[in-house]
Amino acid sequence: MRILLAALSITLLAACTPAHRIDTGGPESITTTSQIDIQDVQDASASMIESLLRSGHFQQFAATHGRPPILLFKDGAIVNDTTTRLSMPLLTGDIKAELVNSGVVQLATTYAGVSGRVQDQDAAAHARRQALRSQSPEGDATPDFSLTGTIVEHSSRAGNTHQLDVQFQMTLTNWSNSLAQWTDTKKVSKQGDKPAVGL
C-alpha cells in the first residue's frame, strides 16, 4: 500500500508544471479559445505596424513638407468590441514604441479634446478648423494623421469544439481631407476543446 501511495505521489508531482518564467507571447504561452491571448495581441500589433511603416505614407509626407508628420494616436483610439477584457496598454504600448522608434513620425497622444476615433469625424473636423484658424506663424502641433482601430470577435461551437475568430483592424486617416490613407486587418482563428501550451 505504501509503495502504491509513493508511486502515485511521484506520478502526481511529475504531472505538475512548476512555476517558471517564459517569453511574453512566446511558444510556451497558453493558447485558449475562450478569450484573446497576449500572443494574439502582440502578433496583430507587430504585423499591422510593420505594414503601416512599409506603406510609405509618412516618408512621402516628409519629402513634401520637409518634416516628419504628426500622428495622433490617443488612448481609447482602439475600440475593443469583444468579450475579453483587454488591458489596452498591452496593445497600444507596443504600437507607440514602434512608431516613436521608427523616426519617421512624430507621435501625439492628446489634441483638442478629440478622441481620434473614426466615429468622431464631426468633432475632428471642428477641432481641425479651430486649430488652423488660430495657428501661429511658428505653427502648432495640429495632427497630420490619426490612427484608430477596432477589435471584434466571433465565437462558434460544434459539440465540444470551440472556435474563436478575432479581427484586429487599424486605419490611418489624413486630417487634411478626412480620407483613409491606409488600413490593414489581422485575423486570428483558434479552435480546440481545452486550453493548450505552446500552440
C-alpha positions, 0 to 999 in steps of 0.5 A, a space after each residue: 500500500 505504501 509503495 502504491 501511495 509513493 508511486 502515485 505521489 511521484 506520478 502526481 508531482 511529475 504531472 505538475 508544471 512548476 512555476 517558471 518564467 517564459 517569453 511574453 507571447 512566446 511558444 510556451 504561452 497558453 493558447 485558449 479559445 475562450 478569450 484573446 491571448 497576449 500572443 494574439 495581441 502582440 502578433 496583430 500589433 507587430 504585423 499591422 505596424 510593420 505594414 503601416 511603416 512599409 506603406 510609405 505614407 509618412 516618408 512621402 509626407 516628409 519629402 513634401 513638407 520637409 518634416 516628419 508628420 504628426 500622428 495622433 494616436 490617443 488612448 481609447 483610439 482602439 475600440 475593443 468590441 469583444 468579450 475579453 477584457 483587454 488591458 489596452 496598454 498591452 496593445 497600444 504600448 507596443 504600437 507607440 514604441 514602434 512608431 516613436 522608434 521608427 523616426 519617421 513620425 512624430 507621435 501625439 497622444 492628446 489634441 483638442 479634446 478629440 478622441 481620434 476615433 473614426 466615429 468622431 469625424 464631426 468633432 475632428 473636423 471642428 477641432 481641425 478648423 479651430 486649430 488652423 484658424 488660430 495657428 501661429 506663424 511658428 505653427 502648432 502641433 495640429 495632427 497630420 494623421 490619426 490612427 484608430 482601430 477596432 477589435 471584434 470577435 466571433 465565437 462558434 461551437 460544434 459539440 465540444 469544439 470551440 472556435 474563436 475568430 478575432 479581427 484586429 483592424 487599424 486605419 490611418 486617416 489624413 486630417 487634411 481631407 478626412 480620407 483613409 490613407 491606409 488600413 490593414 486587418 489581422 485575423 486570428 482563428 483558434 479552435 480546440 476543446 481545452 486550453 493548450 501550451 505552446 500552440 
